[in-house]
Each structure stands twice: as structure tokens, then as C-alpha cells.
Amino acid sequence: MITVKILIDSAEKVKKFSAILSKENVECELIEGFRIVDAKSVMGIFSMDLSKPIQLKIHSDNREILDHLKEFVVAGA
């Protein structure tokens, strides 16, 4: 399992993030406090507070997925 902090602070980034994850054959969630949403769902993403980093949990050990998401990953968060 991979867990990272990401920042998706615009509508354009939400669409791009969702499109990237939709191509991956893995389960993944965004977690904000007690709220958990499907990370592939545009509506789910928009229900989160996008002004600050959010935790992304990917149910895979394949770290190559992070290469596709590197523009969203927040270093040191």
C-alpha cells in the first residue's frame, strides 16, 4: 500500500488527476479527516477541501503509479 499527500487545487488538476488514476487498475482513496472518497471520482474529489493537501491511499505496492502523479505529490507533507 502506498500513502502520499497530494495537492489538487484547481478544476483542471482535478480532471487530470482523475483521468490518470482511471487508467490504473488499482483501488485508491482520498482521505480528509473522517471523509474517504474514491480517488477516481471527479465528484468525490470536488467534495474535498482542495485548498490544502489531501492523503492519497493506493492499494498497490507498484510505485510506478507515483511517476504519473508526481506533479500532484507534495514533498514533505
C-alpha positions as semicolon CSV with decimal commas, in nm:
position;residue;x (nm);y (nm);z (nm)
1;M;0,000;0,000;0,000
2;I;0,124;0,349;-0,090
3;T;0,023;0,661;0,103
4;V;0,123;1,014;-0,004
5;K;0,000;1,370;0,039
6;I;-0,122;1,538;-0,278
7;L;-0,248;1,882;-0,376
8;I;-0,515;1,921;-0,645
9;D;-0,602;2,289;-0,618
10;S;-0,782;2,362;-0,946
11;A;-1,062;2,215;-1,156
12;E;-0,819;2,141;-1,437
13;K;-0,593;1,947;-1,199
14;V;-0,892;1,751;-1,065
15;K;-0,980;1,636;-1,418
16;K;-0,620;1,546;-1,499
17;F;-0,568;1,362;-1,168
18;S;-0,890;1,162;-1,212
19;A;-0,802;1,075;-1,573
20;I;-0,457;0,947;-1,472
21;L;-0,592;0,728;-1,192
22;S;-0,879;0,597;-1,405
23;K;-0,622;0,435;-1,634
24;E;-0,468;0,245;-1,343
25;N;-0,610;-0,092;-1,238
26;V;-0,590;-0,021;-0,863
27;E;-0,822;0,085;-0,584
28;C;-0,739;0,425;-0,437
29;E;-0,898;0,670;-0,197
30;L;-0,859;1,029;-0,089
31;I;-0,877;1,077;0,287
32;E;-0,954;1,404;0,465
33;G;-1,018;1,360;0,836
34;F;-1,301;1,105;0,858
35;R;-1,411;1,154;0,496
36;I;-1,298;0,893;0,243
37;V;-1,383;0,919;-0,128
38;D;-1,295;0,724;-0,441
39;A;-0,986;0,898;-0,582
40;K;-1,103;0,824;-0,937
41;S;-1,433;1,010;-0,886
42;V;-1,440;1,372;-1,003
43;M;-1,747;1,436;-0,787
44;G;-1,578;1,275;-0,488
45;I;-1,266;1,487;-0,535
46;F;-1,470;1,807;-0,558
47;S;-1,638;1,720;-0,226
48;M;-1,300;1,756;-0,052
49;D;-1,132;2,076;0,071
50;L;-0,895;2,130;-0,222
51;S;-0,720;2,430;-0,066
52;K;-0,482;2,206;0,130
53;P;-0,301;1,873;0,078
54;I;-0,508;1,554;0,098
55;Q;-0,392;1,200;0,176
56;L;-0,397;0,958;-0,120
57;K;-0,400;0,586;-0,039
58;I;-0,324;0,348;-0,327
59;H;-0,390;-0,023;-0,274
60;S;-0,079;-0,137;-0,459
61;D;0,293;-0,161;-0,399
62;N;0,371;-0,056;-0,757
63;R;0,544;0,279;-0,706
64;E;0,546;0,344;-1,082
65;I;0,199;0,491;-1,035
66;L;0,363;0,780;-0,849
67;D;0,564;0,865;-1,163
68;H;0,234;0,956;-1,331
69;L;0,121;1,157;-1,027
70;K;0,445;1,341;-0,947
71;E;0,301;1,685;-1,027
72;F;0,038;1,635;-0,754
73;V;0,258;1,485;-0,479
74;V;0,350;1,729;-0,204
75;A;0,707;1,684;-0,084
76;G;0,750;1,666;0,291
77;A;0,378;1,697;0,370
